[in-house]
Amino acid sequence: MTDIPTLPLFIDDFDAATTHLTMEEDGAYNRLMRLCWRTSGCSIPDDPTWICRHMRINMDDFERVVAPIINEFFKRQRGRVYQKRLRAEFRYVSARVQARKDAGKKGGDAKARKTNEINSSKATVLPEQIPSKHLAPNLTQPTVKTDTPKPPKGGTDEFEEWYSHYPRKKAKGTARRAFTKARKKTEQAELITGVRTYAATVVRKDKEFIAYPATWLNGEQWLDSDEVAGASVPVSIERQVQVAKDWLSRNDDIPAWMDSIKTAEVLINEGYDYDKLRLSGFSLPPRGNVVDISEALSAEGVINPALKRMTTTRGDAC
């Protein structure tokens, strides 16, 4: 069941898109949207048996009424069925609810600190307790060895790996909790693939238009990677270089999606240190191997004499 009990319905838009439906079809469409809204991620399994059970209909009614509605108004992805506009509204409302929760938590923490300060100011010092010489000389409890439990899915190492790729660093504590929930639904590899794809698609966006990490996770947006993975996102080399400069001014390492020989070439020409760029994550070969660096540059259509001058031939290096 969702944490959002209200479903926004834009009546004019809905009526304009459904004027051709019968009363029975209209009712089926409404029930499908309510079912999606109440299911995690605002999507339902693409399974007729599951849908029939939750809509309380038989298979004949599904084939006659529900299946045509799904084919017309819903989309399918990775074994799930969702309504595009409905899911967008779900993510918008979820983000607002999360923001209110975060604001309430900050207010509660501030109130607790103030209460603690007041209580501590009223505290009185008790006289020192002097131990009796008649007490037993050794009252310490024996040490009990316990095995250290294995970290659960979504532990610190997995979260930090995922967080290092996310293009906007905001509300890390909230993101950590959302990540733990997300790991119960999918594998670490899928989350990493999804965030890398998302990061590549928002390179040219301003920060305020990039979703908070927790919003991305709560909306299960790693499932959207199929929709954008094949999309062409043209980004000028000037924009790539500016993004890299901004990133390097705050971080020592670059995310995988930022790695580009062309970007490294421009940065070197502008005075950035070759070895530092290589250590930060750019795929530059070690100094002293002109053949390898030529191959790397040729792969992106770049042959830069400035880079070649910084190397020697393979024979000289031996």
Buried (B, 14 or more C-beta within 10 A) or exposed (E): EBEBEEBEEEEEEBEEBBEEBEEEBBEBBBBBBEBBBBBEBBBBEBEBEEBBEBBEBEEEBBEBBBBEBBEEBBEEBEEBBBBEBBBEBBBEBBBEBBBEEBEEEEEEEEEEEEEEEEEEEEEEEEEEEEEEEEEEEEEEEEEEEEEEEEEEEBBEEBBEEBBBBBBBBBBBEBBBBBBBEBBEBEEBEBBBBBBBBBBBBBBEEEEEEBBBBBBBBBBBBBBBBEBBEEEEEEEEEEEBBEBBBEBBEEEEEBBEBBBBBBBBBBBBEEEBEBEEBBEBBBEBBEBBBBEBBBEBBEEBEBEBEEBBEBBBEEEEEE
